Amino acid sequence: MVMEPVMWQAEKWPGIEFFTLTSNEHYYIARGVINGCIKKQLFVVHYEIEITQDWKVSSFHIKEDSVQHKELKLTSDLHGHWFDKEGNHIPAFDECIDIDISLTPFTNTLPIRRSPMETGECKTFKMLYILLPEFELQKVEQRYTRLGNRKYLYENTNNSFKAEIPVDENDIVEDYPGIFKRLP
């Protein structure tokens, strides 16, 4: 897969992301740099996600290079088990194949690409959710319903939040209504 870089502008807070997706014969590498301000806290977050050819996350590395330096790196065995940088198993996130990074719409692409759906089909996923800039980790359930050729309904099963998400020909999120807007 070859694609041009993407930029998203945050709509609920001041922020912008520069995103690239590259590939080699074994992996896709998703990289993003997010600059913004939430609750008067300035941040610059860098992330890199290593994804197998069948769209399973094998590892991710997130770091913040602003007032506070925070860093997180986890790896997966590709079967729903996560390990910290010392190789310790983190059972709280068992069954999570996909991740969802709060400050980027890209991670909504992961379950969509990994588990294709027919129009009208609905699937629920256990997700390792990374709330940024706090670096808080949670296990959550998210539901996706394919509404049409390039549109999905996202629902957070833990609360009433839902959004219709249009995607491009690569299933990369175009806009996340009221939260992120893709720049031309």
FIBA-793156 format. One record per residue: residue in three letters; residue number from 1; x, y, z of N, C-alpha, C in turn. Coordinates in Angstrom, 1 decimal. Each point is the difference from the previous one (the first is absolute). Example, Ala and Ser with C-alpha at 12.3 -4.5 7.8 and 13.67 -1.06 7.14 Angstrom:
REM residues 2
PT aa i n.x n.y n.z ca.x ca.y ca.z c.x c.y c.z
PT ALA 1 13.2 -5.7 7.8 -0.9 1.2 0.0 0.9 1.2 0.0
PT SER 2 -0.4 1.1 -0.7 0.9 1.1 0.0 -0.8 1.1 0.8
//
This chain:
REM residues 184
PT aa i n.x n.y n.z ca.x ca.y ca.z c.x c.y c.z
PT MET 1 0.8 -1.2 0.0 -0.8 1.2 0.0 0.9 1.2 0.0
PT VAL 2 -0.2 0.9 -1.0 0.7 1.3 0.0 -1.0 1.1 0.1
PT MET 3 0.2 0.9 0.9 -1.0 1.1 0.1 0.7 1.3 0.4
PT GLU 4 -0.6 1.1 -0.4 0.6 1.3 0.3 -0.2 0.3 1.5
PT PRO 5 0.8 0.8 0.6 -0.2 0.4 1.4 -1.3 0.6 0.2
PT VAL 6 -0.5 0.0 1.2 -1.3 0.5 0.3 0.1 0.9 1.2
PT MET 7 -0.8 1.1 0.0 -0.1 0.9 1.1 -1.4 0.1 0.5
PT TRP 8 -0.2 -0.1 1.3 -1.3 0.2 0.6 0.1 1.2 1.0
PT GLN 9 -1.1 0.8 0.0 -0.1 1.1 0.9 -1.0 -0.4 1.1
PT ALA 10 0.4 0.2 1.3 -1.0 -0.3 1.1 -1.0 1.1 0.0
PT GLU 11 -1.2 -0.3 0.3 -1.1 1.0 0.0 -0.5 0.3 1.4
PT LYS 12 0.3 -0.8 1.0 -0.5 0.2 1.4 1.1 0.7 0.8
PT TRP 13 1.2 0.1 -0.5 1.1 0.6 0.7 1.0 0.5 -1.1
PT PRO 14 0.9 0.9 0.3 1.0 0.4 -1.0 1.0 -1.1 -0.2
PT GLY 15 0.1 -0.5 -1.2 0.9 -1.1 -0.3 0.1 -0.4 -1.4
PT ILE 16 1.1 -0.6 -0.4 0.2 -0.5 -1.4 0.8 -1.2 0.1
PT GLU 17 -0.2 -1.0 -1.0 0.8 -1.2 -0.1 0.5 -0.1 -1.4
PT PHE 18 1.3 -0.4 -0.1 0.6 -0.4 -1.2 0.2 -1.5 0.0
PT PHE 19 -0.5 -0.7 -1.0 -0.1 -1.5 0.1 0.6 -0.6 -1.3
PT THR 20 0.8 -1.1 0.1 0.4 -0.7 -1.1 -0.2 -1.5 0.2
PT LEU 21 -0.2 -0.7 -1.1 -0.1 -1.5 0.1 0.9 -0.5 -1.1
PT THR 22 1.0 -0.8 0.4 0.9 -0.6 -1.0 -0.1 -1.5 0.2
PT SER 23 0.6 -0.8 -0.9 0.1 -1.4 0.1 1.2 -0.6 -0.5
PT ASN 24 0.4 -1.2 0.5 1.0 -0.8 -0.6 -0.6 -1.4 -0.2
PT GLU 25 0.8 -1.0 -0.3 -0.5 -1.3 -0.3 -0.7 -0.6 1.2
PT HIS 26 0.3 0.4 1.2 -0.6 -0.6 1.2 -1.0 0.8 0.8
PT TYR 27 0.2 1.3 0.0 -0.8 0.9 0.9 -0.4 1.3 -0.7
PT TYR 28 -1.1 0.5 0.6 -0.4 1.4 -0.3 0.6 0.8 1.3
PT ILE 29 0.5 1.2 -0.3 0.4 0.9 1.1 -0.8 1.2 -0.1
PT ALA 30 -0.8 0.3 1.1 -0.8 1.2 0.1 0.7 0.9 0.9
PT ARG 31 0.2 1.3 -0.4 0.7 1.0 0.8 -0.8 1.2 0.1
PT GLY 32 -0.1 0.6 1.1 -0.7 1.3 0.2 0.7 0.9 0.9
PT VAL 33 -0.1 1.3 -0.3 0.5 1.0 0.9 -1.2 0.9 0.3
PT ILE 34 -0.4 0.1 1.2 -1.2 0.8 0.4 0.5 1.2 0.9
PT ASN 35 -0.4 1.2 -0.4 0.3 1.2 0.8 -1.3 0.6 0.4
PT GLY 36 -0.1 0.3 1.3 -1.3 0.6 0.4 0.0 0.5 1.4
PT CYS 37 -1.2 0.4 0.5 -0.2 0.5 1.3 -1.3 -0.5 0.5
PT ILE 38 0.0 -0.7 1.2 -1.3 -0.4 0.6 0.1 0.4 1.5
PT LYS 39 -1.1 0.7 0.4 -0.1 0.4 1.4 1.3 0.8 0.4
PT LYS 40 0.4 0.9 -0.9 1.1 0.9 0.2 1.4 -0.7 0.1
PT GLN 41 0.0 -1.3 -0.4 1.2 -0.8 0.0 0.5 -0.2 -1.5
PT LEU 42 1.1 0.6 -0.3 0.6 -0.1 -1.3 0.7 -1.4 -0.1
PT PHE 43 -0.1 -0.6 -1.2 0.7 -1.3 -0.2 0.4 -0.1 -1.4
PT VAL 44 1.1 -0.9 -0.1 0.4 -0.5 -1.3 0.2 -1.5 0.2
PT VAL 45 -0.9 -0.7 -0.7 0.0 -1.5 0.1 0.5 -0.6 -1.3
PT HIS 46 0.9 -0.9 0.1 0.5 -0.8 -1.1 -0.5 -1.5 0.2
PT TYR 47 -0.5 -0.6 -1.0 -0.3 -1.4 0.1 0.4 -0.8 -1.2
PT GLU 48 0.4 -1.2 0.2 0.3 -1.0 -1.1 -0.7 -1.3 0.4
PT ILE 49 -0.7 -0.5 -1.0 -0.7 -1.3 0.1 0.5 -0.9 -1.0
PT GLU 50 0.4 -1.2 0.4 0.4 -1.0 -1.0 -1.2 -1.0 -0.1
PT ILE 51 -0.4 -0.2 -1.3 -1.2 -0.7 -0.3 0.3 -1.1 -1.0
PT THR 52 -0.4 -1.2 0.3 0.2 -1.1 -1.0 -0.7 0.2 -1.3
PT GLN 53 0.3 -0.8 -1.0 -0.7 0.1 -1.3 -1.5 -0.3 0.1
PT ASP 54 -0.4 -0.8 1.1 -1.4 -0.2 0.2 -0.6 0.9 1.0
PT TRP 55 0.6 1.1 0.3 -0.5 1.2 0.8 -0.1 -0.3 1.5
PT LYS 56 0.9 -0.8 0.5 0.1 -0.2 1.5 1.1 0.9 0.5
PT VAL 57 -0.2 0.6 1.1 1.0 0.9 0.6 1.0 -0.9 0.7
PT SER 58 1.3 0.0 -0.4 1.0 -0.8 0.6 0.8 0.8 1.1
PT SER 59 0.0 1.4 -0.1 0.6 0.8 1.0 -0.4 1.4 -0.2
PT PHE 60 0.1 0.8 1.0 -0.2 1.5 -0.1 0.9 0.7 1.0
PT HIS 61 0.5 1.2 -0.4 0.9 0.8 0.8 -0.6 1.4 -0.1
PT ILE 62 -0.3 0.6 1.2 -0.5 1.3 0.1 0.8 0.8 0.9
PT LYS 63 0.4 1.2 -0.4 0.8 0.9 1.0 -0.5 1.4 -0.2
PT GLU 64 0.1 0.7 1.2 -0.3 1.4 0.0 1.3 0.8 0.3
PT ASP 65 0.2 1.0 -0.9 1.2 0.8 0.2 -0.4 1.4 0.2
PT SER 66 -0.6 0.3 1.2 -0.4 1.3 0.3 0.5 0.3 1.4
PT VAL 67 -0.8 0.7 0.8 0.4 0.3 1.4 0.4 -1.2 0.7
PT GLN 68 -0.9 -1.0 -0.1 0.4 -1.3 0.7 0.3 -1.0 -1.1
PT HIS 69 1.0 -0.8 0.3 0.4 -1.1 -0.9 -0.6 -1.3 0.4
PT LYS 70 -1.0 -0.5 -0.8 -0.6 -1.2 0.3 0.2 -1.0 -1.2
PT GLU 71 0.1 -1.3 0.3 0.2 -0.9 -1.0 -0.7 -1.3 0.3
PT LEU 72 -0.5 -0.7 -1.0 -0.6 -1.3 0.1 0.3 -0.9 -1.2
PT LYS 73 0.4 -1.2 0.3 0.3 -0.9 -1.1 -0.5 -1.4 0.4
PT LEU 74 -0.9 -0.5 -0.8 -0.6 -1.4 0.3 0.1 -0.8 -1.3
PT THR 75 0.2 -1.3 0.2 0.0 -0.9 -1.1 -1.1 -1.1 0.2
PT SER 76 -0.4 -0.6 -1.1 -1.1 -1.0 0.0 0.5 -1.3 -0.6
PT ASP 77 -0.6 -1.1 0.5 0.3 -1.3 -0.6 -0.9 -0.3 -1.2
PT LEU 78 -0.8 1.0 -0.3 -1.0 0.0 -1.1 -1.2 -0.9 0.3
PT HIS 79 -0.1 -0.5 1.2 -1.2 -0.8 0.5 -0.7 0.6 1.2
PT GLY 80 0.1 1.3 0.1 -0.7 0.7 1.1 0.8 0.0 1.3
PT HIS 81 1.3 -0.1 0.0 0.8 0.1 1.2 1.0 1.1 -0.2
PT TRP 82 0.1 0.9 1.0 0.9 1.2 -0.1 1.1 -0.1 1.1
PT PHE 83 1.2 0.5 -0.4 1.2 0.0 0.8 0.6 1.3 0.1
PT ASP 84 0.6 0.4 1.2 0.7 1.2 0.2 1.4 -0.1 -0.6
PT LYS 85 0.7 1.1 0.1 1.4 0.0 -0.6 1.0 -0.9 0.6
PT GLU 86 -0.4 -0.5 1.3 0.9 -1.0 0.6 -0.5 -1.4 -0.3
PT GLY 87 -1.1 -0.2 -0.8 -0.5 -1.3 -0.4 -1.0 -0.5 1.0
PT ASN 88 -0.5 0.8 1.0 -1.0 -0.5 0.9 -1.4 0.0 -0.6
PT HIS 89 -0.7 -1.1 0.2 -1.4 -0.1 -0.5 -0.9 0.9 0.8
PT ILE 90 -0.9 0.7 -0.7 -1.0 0.9 0.6 -1.4 -0.6 -0.2
PT PRO 91 -0.4 -0.8 0.9 -1.3 -0.8 -0.1 -1.2 0.9 -0.1
PT ALA 92 0.0 1.3 0.5 -1.1 0.9 -0.1 -0.5 0.2 -1.5
PT PHE 93 0.9 -0.2 -0.9 -0.3 0.3 -1.4 -0.1 -1.3 -0.9
PT ASP 94 -0.2 -1.1 0.7 -0.2 -1.3 -0.8 -1.2 0.2 -0.8
PT GLU 95 0.0 -0.6 -1.2 -1.1 0.0 -1.0 0.0 1.2 -0.9
PT CYS 96 0.9 1.0 0.3 0.0 1.2 -0.8 1.0 -0.2 -1.2
PT ILE 97 -0.5 0.0 -1.2 0.8 -0.2 -1.2 0.4 1.4 -0.5
PT ASP 98 -1.0 0.9 0.1 0.2 1.4 -0.6 0.2 1.0 1.2
PT ILE 99 0.6 1.1 -0.4 0.2 1.1 0.9 -0.8 1.2 -0.5
PT ASP 100 -0.3 1.0 0.9 -0.7 1.2 -0.4 0.8 1.1 0.8
PT ILE 101 0.7 0.9 -0.7 0.6 1.1 0.5 -0.9 1.2 0.0
PT SER 102 -0.3 0.6 1.1 -1.1 1.0 0.1 0.3 1.2 -0.9
PT LEU 103 1.2 0.4 -0.3 0.3 1.3 -0.7 0.1 -0.2 -1.5
PT THR 104 -0.3 -1.2 -0.5 0.2 -0.2 -1.5 -1.2 -0.8 -0.5
PT PRO 105 -0.6 0.4 -1.2 -1.0 -0.8 -0.6 0.5 -1.2 -0.7
PT PHE 106 1.4 -0.1 -0.2 0.5 -1.1 -0.8 -0.3 -1.4 0.7
PT THR 107 0.0 -0.1 1.3 -0.1 -1.3 0.6 -1.5 -0.5 -0.2
PT ASN 108 -0.9 0.8 -0.4 -1.3 -0.6 -0.4 0.1 -0.9 -1.2
PT THR 109 1.0 0.2 -0.8 0.3 -0.8 -1.2 0.3 -1.4 0.3
PT LEU 110 0.7 -0.2 1.2 0.5 -1.3 0.3 -1.0 -1.1 0.0
PT PRO 111 -1.1 0.1 0.8 -1.0 -1.1 -0.1 -0.7 -0.1 -1.3
PT ILE 112 -0.2 1.1 -0.7 -0.7 0.0 -1.3 0.8 -0.8 -1.0
PT ARG 113 1.3 0.2 0.0 0.9 -0.7 -1.0 0.2 -1.4 0.4
PT ARG 114 0.1 -0.3 1.3 0.3 -1.3 0.5 -1.2 -1.0 -0.2
PT SER 115 -1.2 0.6 0.2 -1.1 -0.9 0.0 -1.1 0.6 -0.9
PT PRO 116 0.2 -0.2 -1.4 -0.9 0.6 -0.9 -1.5 -0.4 0.2
PT MET 117 -0.9 0.9 -0.3 -1.4 -0.2 0.2 -0.8 0.2 -1.3
PT GLU 118 -1.1 -0.7 -0.1 -1.0 0.3 -1.1 -0.9 1.2 0.5
PT THR 119 -0.6 0.7 -1.0 -0.9 1.1 0.4 -1.1 -0.6 0.9
PT GLY 120 -0.2 0.8 1.1 -1.0 -0.4 1.0 0.5 -0.9 1.1
PT GLU 121 1.2 -0.6 -0.2 0.6 -0.9 1.0 0.6 0.9 1.2
PT CYS 122 -0.1 -0.6 1.2 0.4 0.7 1.2 1.0 -1.0 0.7
PT LYS 123 1.1 0.6 0.5 0.9 -0.8 0.8 0.5 0.8 1.2
PT THR 124 0.2 -0.7 1.2 0.5 0.6 1.2 1.4 -0.5 0.2
PT PHE 125 0.8 1.0 0.5 1.5 -0.3 0.2 0.4 0.4 1.4
PT LYS 126 0.8 -0.8 0.6 0.7 0.4 1.2 1.2 0.8 -0.4
PT MET 127 0.1 1.2 0.6 1.1 0.9 -0.4 0.9 0.4 1.2
PT LEU 128 1.3 0.1 -0.3 0.9 0.6 1.0 0.0 1.5 -0.3
PT TYR 129 -0.7 0.8 0.8 -0.2 1.4 -0.2 1.1 0.8 0.7
PT ILE 130 0.6 0.9 -0.7 1.1 0.9 0.6 -0.5 1.4 0.0
PT LEU 131 -0.3 0.5 1.2 -0.5 1.4 0.2 1.2 0.9 0.1
PT LEU 132 0.1 0.9 -1.0 1.1 0.9 0.0 -0.5 1.5 0.2
PT PRO 133 0.7 0.9 0.5 1.4 -0.1 0.4 0.3 -0.6 1.4
PT GLU 134 -1.1 -0.6 0.6 0.2 -0.5 1.4 0.8 -1.3 0.0
PT PHE 135 0.1 -0.8 -1.1 0.6 -1.3 -0.1 -0.7 -1.0 0.9
PT GLU 136 -1.3 0.1 0.1 -0.8 -1.0 0.7 -0.4 -1.1 -0.9
PT LEU 137 0.1 -1.2 0.5 -0.4 -1.2 -0.8 -1.3 -0.6 0.5
PT GLN 138 -0.9 -0.4 -0.9 -1.2 -0.6 0.4 -0.4 -1.1 -1.0
PT LYS 139 -0.7 -1.0 0.5 -0.6 -1.0 -0.9 -1.5 0.4 -0.3
PT VAL 140 -0.3 0.2 -1.2 -1.4 0.4 -0.3 -0.6 -0.8 -1.2
PT GLU 141 -1.3 0.1 -0.1 -0.6 -0.7 -1.2 -0.5 1.1 -0.9
PT GLN 142 0.2 -0.3 -1.3 -0.5 1.0 -1.0 -0.7 -0.8 -1.1
PT ARG 143 -1.1 0.5 -0.5 -0.8 -0.6 -1.1 0.1 0.8 -1.2
PT TYR 144 0.2 -0.8 -1.1 0.0 0.6 -1.4 -1.0 -0.6 -0.8
PT THR 145 -0.8 0.8 -0.7 -1.0 -0.5 -1.0 0.3 0.6 -1.3
PT ARG 146 0.1 -0.8 -1.0 0.3 0.5 -1.4 -1.3 0.5 -0.6
PT LEU 147 -0.1 1.3 -0.2 -1.2 0.6 -0.5 -0.1 0.1 -1.5
PT GLY 148 1.2 -0.1 -0.7 0.0 0.1 -1.4 1.4 -0.2 -0.5
PT ASN 149 0.3 0.3 -1.3 1.2 -0.3 -0.6 1.2 0.6 0.8
PT ARG 150 -0.1 1.3 0.4 1.1 0.6 0.7 -0.5 0.8 1.3
PT LYS 151 -0.9 -0.6 0.7 -0.5 0.6 1.2 -0.3 -1.0 1.1
PT TYR 152 0.4 0.3 1.2 -0.2 -0.9 1.2 -0.7 0.8 1.1
PT LEU 153 -0.8 -0.7 0.8 -0.5 0.5 1.3 0.9 -0.5 1.1
PT TYR 154 0.6 0.9 0.7 0.8 -0.3 1.2 -0.8 0.2 1.2
PT GLU 155 0.0 -1.0 1.0 -0.7 0.2 1.2 0.9 -0.5 1.2
PT ASN 156 0.1 0.8 1.0 0.7 -0.4 1.2 -1.0 -0.7 0.9
PT THR 157 0.2 -1.3 0.3 -1.0 -0.7 0.7 0.0 0.3 1.5
PT ASN 158 1.0 0.8 0.5 0.1 0.4 1.4 -0.8 1.2 0.3
PT ASN 159 -0.4 0.8 -1.1 -0.8 1.2 0.2 -0.9 0.2 -1.2
PT SER 160 -0.6 1.1 -0.2 -0.9 0.2 -1.1 0.6 0.6 -1.2
PT PHE 161 1.4 0.2 0.0 0.6 0.7 -1.1 -0.1 -0.9 -1.3
PT LYS 162 -0.3 0.7 -1.1 0.0 -0.7 -1.3 0.2 1.1 -1.1
PT ALA 163 0.6 -0.5 -1.1 0.3 1.0 -1.1 0.0 -0.8 -1.3
PT GLU 164 -0.4 0.6 -1.1 0.1 -0.6 -1.3 1.3 0.5 -0.6
PT ILE 165 0.8 -1.0 -0.4 1.4 0.3 -0.4 0.2 -0.3 -1.5
PT PRO 166 0.2 1.0 -0.8 0.3 -0.4 -1.4 1.5 -0.3 -0.1
PT VAL 167 0.3 -0.9 -0.9 1.4 -0.5 -0.3 0.3 0.2 -1.5
PT ASP 168 1.4 0.0 -0.3 0.4 0.1 -1.4 0.1 -1.4 -0.6
PT GLU 169 0.6 0.0 -1.2 0.2 -1.3 -0.7 0.9 -1.0 0.7
PT ASN 170 0.8 0.5 1.0 0.9 -0.8 0.8 -0.5 -0.3 1.4
PT ASP 171 -1.3 0.4 0.2 -0.7 -0.1 1.3 0.7 0.9 1.1
PT ILE 172 0.6 1.0 -0.4 0.6 1.0 0.9 -1.1 1.1 0.2
PT VAL 173 -0.2 0.3 1.3 -1.1 0.9 0.4 0.2 1.3 -0.7
PT GLU 174 -1.1 0.5 -0.7 -0.1 1.3 -0.6 -0.2 1.1 1.0
PT ASP 175 -1.2 -0.1 0.7 -0.4 0.9 1.0 -0.6 -0.8 1.2
PT TYR 176 0.1 0.6 1.1 -0.6 -0.6 1.2 -0.9 1.2 0.5
PT PRO 177 -1.3 0.0 -0.4 -0.8 1.2 0.2 0.1 0.6 1.4
PT GLY 178 0.3 1.3 0.0 0.1 0.8 1.2 1.3 -0.2 0.8
PT ILE 179 0.9 -1.0 -0.4 1.2 -0.2 0.7 1.2 0.2 -0.8
PT PHE 180 0.1 -0.6 -1.2 1.1 0.1 -0.9 -0.5 0.3 -1.4
PT LYS 181 0.8 0.8 -0.8 -0.3 0.3 -1.4 1.2 -0.2 -0.8
PT ARG 182 -0.1 -0.7 -1.0 1.2 -0.3 -0.9 0.2 1.3 -0.8
PT LEU 183 1.3 0.4 -0.1 0.3 1.2 -0.8 0.4 -0.5 -1.4
PT PRO 184 -0.3 0.9 -1.0 0.3 -0.4 -1.4 1.5 -0.2 -0.3
//
